[in-house]
Amino acid sequence: MLTSRQLLILQLTVNDFIESAQPVGSRQLSKKPEAPFSSATIRNEMADLEEMGYLEKTHTSSGRIPSEKGYRFYVDHLLTPVKLNTQDSMQLRSVFRGKMVETEELIRKSATILSDLTNYTSVLLGPDTSSHAVKKFSIVPLDQRKAVAIIVTDNGRVENRLFTVPEGFTPSDIEKMVNILNERLVGTPLNDLQKTLVSEAEMVLKQHVYHSGELYSSFQKAMSIEPEDRLFFGGKMNMMKQPEFSDIQKMKDFFELMEKGSPATTFFQDENVGIRVRIGSENRHDAMDSFSVITATYEAGNNMTGSIAIVGPKRMDYGRIITMLDVLSADLSRELARLTFVDGQLGGKNSD
């Protein structure tokens, strides 16, 4: 059990280190009006906090920095709510000022705003639409070799999938394919789409579309649904601005994690609703040992949810980031509910 004086010294040490990124010394804390203790008293308490595992001593200074255990205790017991200043609040809510017509556009813009505001890396996981069923297929050729499959779901959402059109296929072949897909696959949940393509559409396509095998293979691949397809990053390079990441290998590991189609579970490990904070080794990935990840969930209408994560150094400004994610997740939930309602209304009108 920590004494009230130790609690105060730990809190001030973490606050100072978050702000300065420099080891904190006893003399530095003794000058603060909140710590009316002598430098010697503070030094002794800091030594005790180090012995208990809450602080660590650096090799280059007599000052101390918070340990992973110290950050965990700080977040769980010493963190005080932070009210966003006017500038932060206005910039955060600027994402909702323009006319947004697509969920993906709104999520991408939210990721960018978050990374700009925090100078950290933001990761947004879009809502899982895999349980929704196909209402209509269409295919739009982009050029001679590329086309986009447009899938309208039963709740009015639109999924776009780019795929390659093999040489020699004509608009008539594409039209036949669309007709077969609509005949065989309408009503199929998106997460069963690939399986149903094999059982319901493959043989029919072979019978009616000449040399359909290559076209079918390309289309089937485009229909896959992976959690990584729903990941949106903002500020991937922001970690380079943080002083603790001058270690080239640390940054290399982190960038490789993102560039190689990092599994969604790397950033989103907890399906519980609300704010979650994971510090260092709690992220359960070697490349994330030096990072903290703060996540929040948001609602996307029709019983769907998504997640937001801020990835930064263990020294991140936890109070400000938690408040920011709390505000954004609530606003994003409201806006996505509105977009879903509009999509549903439009879908209803189109079906009449």
N, C-alpha and C positions, 0 to 999 in steps of 0.2 A: 504494500500500500504506500503510495507516494504522499508525502506531506504537502500541505498547501503551498509552502515555499518552493518545494521541488516542482510541483505542478506549474507554478508561475514561471519559474526559470526555464522549464522545458518548453512552455508555450512561447516565451519571448525568444528563446534560441531558435525554435522552428520558424517563427515569424521573421526574425532577422535574416536567417539563411535563405528563406524563400525570396526575400526582397533583394539581398545583395549577392547571393551565390558565393559568399566568402565565409570561411570558418569564423565562428563567433567566440569571442574571448570574454572572460569574467569582467575585465576592466570596461569593456564595451557595454555590458549589461548594467554595470553598477552606475553608469551615467544616466540611465533611464529613470524617469520619475516613478514608473510603475514598480521598480525594484529598489526600494530604499535599504539596500544591504551593502555591506562592504565588499570590496573586490575579493578579499580572502574568503568571506563566507560563501559568495557565489562560486568561487573556484572549488571549494570543498563540495558544494552541492552538485556541481557539474561532474566532479570526479565520481561521486556516488551514483549519479544518473548514468555515467559511462559504465560503471561496474555492474549496474542493473540491466545494461543493454539498450538504454534509450538514446544514448549519445555515442559518437565515435570520435576518436582523435585522429586528425590527419597527420601525414608524415611531414608536411611542409610548414606547419604552423602549430602554435600552442593552443589555437582555438579548436572548437569542436563543432561537429555537424550532426544532424539527426541520423539515427540508424533507421533501418526499415521498421524495426519495432517501435522506435520513437515516432515515426510518421503515422504508424497504425494507431498508436495511442492518441496522438494529436487529432487525427481525423475522427476517431470514435468518441473522444471525451472532451477535447479542448476547443474544437472548432466552433466559432460563433457565426451565425448567419450574416451574410454580407448583402447589403442592398446595392443593386446596380446603379451606377451614376447615370445621369441623363443621357450622356453621349453613348454609353454602352447600350442602354435601353433602346434609344432611337435607332442605332445601327443594327441591333439585333432584330428589331421589328421591321426594318426596311425590306426584309425578304418578302413580306406579305403585302407590300404597297402596290406592286405591279399586278397586272392581270395574269394569273397563272391558270393555264388550261390543262396541264399535265402534272401528275404526281411526281414523275421523275424529274421534271424541271424544277419543281419546288424543293425537292430533296437535294439536288445538286447545288442549288443556290444557297440552301441552308448550310451545307458543308463548307462552301467558300466563305460565307459570312463568319462562321464560327472560327475557322482557321485564321482569318484576317484579324478578328477581335482578340484572339488569345495568343497568337504567335506560336501555337502548337499545331499538331496534325489532327484533323477531324476525320472521323469515319462514320458514315451513315449507312445503316442496313435498311434497305427498302422493305416495305411490307411483303409478306409471303402470300402470293396470289395463287399458289399451286392447287388449292382445293376448289377454286372456282372453275366452272364448266365453260366449254366453248359454246358460243352462241352463233358465231359466223366467222368464216375464213375468207380472206381475199389476199391476192398476191399482186404486187405492183413492181414491174420491171424497172430497174434504175438505169441499166445499160445492157449491153449484149450478154454480160457475164454475171451481173449481180441483180438480185431482186430482194424485196422485203416482204415477208409474210406478216400480214396484219390479222391479229386474232382479237375479236371482240368477245368479252366474257359475259356471263349471265348477269353480272352486277354492273355492266356498263364500262368496265375498265378495258383499256386497249393495250395489247402486248405487241411489240414490233420485234421481228427476228430477221436479221440479214442472212442470206445464204447465196451460194454460188450456183449459177445456172450453167450446166454443161453446154459445150458447143453443139450447134445444130438444132437446138430446141426452139420451136416456133411459138408465137403468141397463142396459136390454137392448142398446142400441147399444154401450155400453162393454164389455159381456160378449162381444158378437160380435167387437169389436176385439181383445180379449185372446185369444180363441180363434184368430183369424187370425194374430196375432203369434206365438203359441206354435207354431202349425203351420208357419209360414214362416221364422221367424228363430232358432229354437233351434239352437245350434251355430255361430252367426255370431260372429266376434270383435268386440268392442266397437268397435274402430277401423274396422270395415267396416259398422257398423250403419246409418249414414245411407244409404250406397250400396245396401245390400241392401234397405232399406226401399223404395227407389224401384223396384228391379228385381223384388222378390219380393212385396211387400205392398200397394203403392199401388193397383194395378188390382183386386185381390181386395177390398180395402176399399170401393172405389167400387161394386163389384157387390153387396155384401152390407150396407153401412151407408149409409143414406139421407143425402145431403148430407155425405159424409165428408170432403170436401176441406179444409174449415177445421179440422176436428179433426186430420186427418192432418198438415197444415202445422204446427200448434202442437206436436204430438207429435214430429215430425221435428226441429224446432228444439231441443227439450229433449234430444234424443239426441246433440247435438254434444258432442265431447270436446275441450276446449282445455286447454293446460297451466295457464292462469290459473284454471281451475276448481279446480285442486288447490292453490292458494296460500292459506295461512292466516297472518294477521298478528297480532302481539301488540305492544302498546305503541306504536301509531302516533304518539301525541302525545309520546312520551318525548324526542324530539329537542329539543323546546321547553325542556327542562331544561338543555341543554348550553350553556355560555356562548358558544361560538363560533358558535352559530346564532341570534344576535340579528338577523342580516341577514334581513329579512322576505322578500326575493325568493328567497333560498336555500331558506327553509322552504316558500314557496309552490310552488316547482318540485318539491321533494321530495314534498309532500303530493299534488300533482297527479299525480305519477308513480304513487303508490299508489292514489289514488282512481279513476284512469281505467283500472283493470284492467291494471296494469303487466305487461308481458310477463315471463314467468318468467325469460327469459334476462337480464333486467336484473340480477337477483340471483344467478342460477345460470348461470355461463358456462363452467364446467369440469366435464366429466362424469367426470373421474378420481376414484377412490375416495380418501377421506381428508380431511384438513384443508387448506384453501386460504385464503390471505389476499390480498385485492386492495385496493390503497391509492390513493385519489384517482382520477387519470386512468386507472389500470389498469381501472376499472370500465366504461370505454368508453361512458359516457352523461353528457352535460353536467350533468344535474341531480345526478349522483353524484360530481362532482369534489372535493367537500369531505368525502366520507365514506370510511370503510373498511368493507369487507364481509368477514367471516370465515365460511366455509362448511364444512360437514361432511356426509358421506353416511351414510345408515343403510340397513339391509336390512329388507325388509318381508315376507319369506317368499316362496316360489315364484319365486325369481330376480327379485324386484322390488326396486327401491331408491327412496329418496326423499332429500331434501336439507334441511338446516337452515342458515339464515343469521342472523348477527347484524349489523345495520347500525348503525354509530355514527360518531362523529367520528374523524378520523385520529389523534386523541389517545387513542383507546380503550385500555383495559387489556388489551393483547394476550395476555399470559401467562395471566391469569385466564380470559379468554373462551375461549382455545384449550383449556385444561384442561376447562372447563365443557362445551364442545361435544363433546370427546372422550368424556367420561363419559356425557353424555346420549345421544349417538348409539349407544354400545354398549348402554346400558340399553334404549333404544327398540327397537333391533334384536332384543334378546332377548324383549321383551314382545310385539312384533308377530309374531315367530315363534310365540310361544305362542298368540296370538289366531288366527293363521292355522291352526294345528294344531287348535284347538277348533272353528273354523268348518268345517274339513274334516271333522272327526269328526261334527259336527251335520249337515253336508250329506250325509254318507254314510248316517246314520241316517234322514234324511228321505226318501232316495231308495229305501230298502228297501221 
